[in-house]
Amino acid sequence: MKGLGILTKELSKLLRKPSVILILIAAPLIVAGLGILMYANYGFSNMKLGFVNLNRDPIGGFTVKLILSFFHGGSVVELRKNDYEEKLMNGNVHAVIIIPEDFTKRIYSREQSYLYFVPSPYDLQISAGIFTVIKSLFDDLEGSMFFDPKVLRYLFVGKGYPAPEVIPKRGEKAMSFDSLMAPAVVFLSGILVVITLSSLSIIEERERGLLNLYKVAGVKAPSFAISSILAYATLGMIESIIAYIAFVIFTGCTINPSYLIPLMLISNLFYSALGVIISSLSPNKGVNVLLMTMTLGFVFFASGSLVPMISIPSGLRKIIERTVIFNTTLVVRKVQIFGNVRVMKEFTSMLVSLTVALIGAVISSMYALRRE
């Protein structure tokens, strides 16, 4: 009951502060603004594009060579039908173009032919850029001689033989800027709120003498830590849900709730616990603010939504791949692109991290209470 009382008191105290309301409003705006800024500066110098050619006729080979001519050597690799999804999920390639079996048949029968584009959930920003470039390339070939099987000697022909159209295999929304920003706005908005508030919690309560009152009242460290974590995680969930609803209203982009809700819960609980650890171990407010700022900077960096993984050194990338924020975003990307896929590995990694963070928060809270 004491823990429930602390939780209610914490929530009530937080929601009465104008600064907390300001943070709740500003968080999604900051995340979206940073996303726009970062997205404008993406590069493709180290990108990898794969292709799966299911059509072995000359026109299929010609199309592959046409794509190869627009990218420097080593950027384009041929893949097999049975392994391209694994390479996409692992980030070995940033996108795959599939030339279907009926490609030549459609060309000869003057039907609209298609090239299927599959992005990588690992670096969807890069995939979106590749999609835009290749789609523009084939759009510009409409009406040219490239895909008229009979009259190749003419420079331009009528639209009787339409150029292939590049289309996403699971719908174009997966690679729109709206879709790119959805995980960033939903998860990072909540994280910004919970880390900012929870990192200052114990420091402020120590300054106001509340830790001594809790100690005199016999409040145990586990109750104190869990109540604080739940209070801040609740605020983070509210912020994430509001951000998601607003995003759906303005963009029409949706994420499967059966994945989204557990991911939001794990993310907000983990970063609330991390904030409590920072606040418990900080000797003063100056060190506290420094650690909080460094943590927020790393979280934004590791999210994979604002900084493309392709630009991060391999050693640091391996560390980032084990973070909660990266795995939440990765799960959303996989679901957006491949539908209901196996994500047990990512959830297991996140739950292990959450368990460690909760234990760390309890131990650090014991230290904070004993220090009084």
Residue pairs with C-beta under 8 A, 6 or more apart in sequence:
2 217
2 218
2 219
2 220
2 223
3 223
3 224
3 226
3 227
4 227
6 214
6 219
6 223
6 224
6 227
6 228
6 231
7 227
7 228
7 230
7 231
10 201
10 227
10 228
10 231
10 232
11 231
11 234
11 235
14 20
14 197
14 231
14 232
14 235
15 21
20 197
20 235
23 192
23 193
23 196
23 197
24 193
24 235
24 238
24 239
24 242
27 188
27 189
27 190
27 192
27 193
27 239
27 243
28 185
28 189
28 239
28 242
28 243
28 246
30 192
31 184
31 185
31 188
31 189
31 192
32 181
32 184
32 185
34 300
34 306
35 180
35 181
35 184
35 185
35 305
35 306
38 306
38 307
39 125
39 177
39 180
39 181
42 125
42 126
42 129
42 308
43 311
44 126
44 129
44 130
46 310
46 311
47 75
47 94
47 126
47 130
47 310
48 75
48 76
48 77
48 92
48 93
48 94
49 67
49 71
49 75
49 76
49 77
49 93
49 94
49 95
49 96
49 97
49 130
50 76
50 77
50 78
50 79
50 84
50 87
50 88
50 93
50 95
50 96
50 97
51 64
51 67
51 76
51 77
51 78
51 79
51 96
51 97
51 98
51 99
52 78
52 79
52 80
52 81
52 84
52 96
52 97
52 98
52 99
53 60
53 61
53 64
53 78
53 99
54 60
54 81
54 98
54 99
54 100
54 101
54 103
55 99
55 100
55 101
55 102
55 103
55 104
57 103
57 104
58 104
59 103
59 104
59 107
59 147
59 149
60 99
60 103
60 104
63 99
63 103
63 115
63 164
64 78
64 99
66 146
67 76
67 97
67 134
68 76
70 133
70 134
70 137
77 93
79 87
79 93
79 96
84 93
84 96
84 98
84 118
85 118
85 338
87 93
87 96
88 95
88 96
88 118
88 119
88 120
88 121
88 122
88 337
89 120
89 121
89 122
89 334
89 338
89 341
90 122
91 120
91 122
91 123
91 309
93 120
94 119
94 120
94 122
94 123
94 126
94 127
94 130
94 310
95 117
95 118
95 119
95 120
95 126
95 127
95 130
95 131
96 117
96 118
96 120
97 115
97 116
97 117
97 118
97 134
97 166
98 115
98 116
98 117
98 118
98 169
99 115
100 114
100 115
100 116
102 113
103 113
103 114
103 115
103 164
106 112
106 113
106 114
107 113
107 147
107 149
107 161
107 164
108 149
110 160
110 161
110 162
112 162
112 165
113 147
113 162
113 164
113 165
114 164
114 165
114 166
114 167
115 134
115 138
115 164
115 165
115 166
115 167
116 167
116 168
116 169
117 131
117 134
117 135
117 166
117 167
117 168
117 169
117 175
118 168
118 169
118 170
118 337
119 127
119 128
119 130
119 131
119 168
119 174
119 175
119 337
120 126
120 127
120 337
121 330
121 332
121 333
121 334
121 336
121 337
121 338
122 304
122 309
122 330
122 333
123 304
123 308
123 309
123 310
124 174
124 175
124 179
124 180
124 333
124 337
125 180
125 305
125 308
126 308
126 310
127 175
128 175
128 176
128 177
128 180
131 166
131 168
131 175
134 166
135 166
138 163
138 164
138 165
138 166
139 163
141 147
141 163
142 159
142 162
142 163
143 156
143 157
143 158
143 159
143 163
144 155
144 156
144 157
144 163
145 151
145 152
145 153
145 154
145 155
145 156
145 157
146 163
147 161
147 162
147 163
147 164
148 154
148 157
148 160
148 161
149 161
151 157
168 174
168 175
170 336
170 337
170 338
170 339
173 179
173 252
173 253
174 336
174 337
176 253
178 247
178 251
178 252
178 253
179 253
179 336
180 305
181 247
181 305
182 244
182 247
182 251
182 253
182 255
182 332
183 255
183 303
183 305
183 328
183 329
183 332
183 333
184 303
184 305
184 306
184 329
185 243
185 244
185 247
186 240
186 243
186 244
186 247
186 255
186 260
186 264
187 240
187 263
187 264
187 267
187 303
187 325
187 328
187 329
188 299
188 300
188 303
188 305
188 306
188 325
189 239
189 240
189 243
190 236
190 237
190 239
190 240
190 243
190 264
190 267
190 268
190 271
191 236
191 267
191 268
191 271
191 296
191 299
191 325
192 296
193 232
193 235
193 236
193 239
194 232
194 233
194 235
194 236
194 268
194 271
194 272
194 275
195 271
195 274
195 275
195 278
195 292
195 295
195 296
195 299
196 275
196 292
196 296
197 232
197 235
197 275
198 228
198 229
198 232
198 271
198 272
198 274
198 275
198 276
198 278
198 279
199 275
199 278
199 279
199 288
199 291
199 292
199 295
200 279
200 285
200 288
200 292
201 228
201 232
201 275
201 276
201 279
202 211
202 228
202 276
202 279
202 280
202 365
202 368
203 279
203 282
203 284
203 285
203 288
205 211
205 214
206 368
206 372
207 285
211 368
211 369
211 372
212 372
214 224
214 369
215 369
215 372
219 369
221 362
221 363
221 365
221 366
221 369
222 362
222 365
224 365
224 369
225 273
225 276
225 358
225 361
225 362
225 364
225 365
226 358
226 361
226 362
228 272
228 276
228 361
228 365
229 269
229 272
229 273
229 276
229 358
229 361
230 272
232 268
232 272
232 275
232 276
233 265
233 268
233 269
233 272
236 264
236 267
236 268
236 271
236 272
237 264
237 265
237 268
240 264
240 267
240 268
241 264
244 255
244 260
247 253
248 254
255 332
255 335
255 336
256 335
259 331
259 332
259 335
259 343
260 332
262 347
263 328
263 331
263 332
266 324
266 328
266 347
266 350
266 351
266 354
267 324
267 325
267 328
269 354
269 357
269 358
270 324
270 350
270 353
270 354
270 357
271 299
271 324
273 354
273 357
273 358
273 360
273 361
274 295
274 357
274 361
275 292
276 361
276 364
276 365
277 357
277 360
277 361
277 364
278 288
278 291
278 292
278 295
279 288
279 368
280 361
280 364
280 365
280 367
280 368
281 364
281 367
281 368
282 288
282 291
299 323
299 325
300 306
300 307
301 307
301 320
302 320
302 323
302 325
302 326
303 325
303 326
303 329
304 320
304 325
304 326
304 329
304 330
305 329
309 317
309 320
312 320
320 326
321 327
322 349
322 353
323 353
324 350
324 353
324 354
327 346
327 347
327 349
327 350
328 350
330 346
331 343
331 346
331 347
334 341
334 343
335 341
335 343
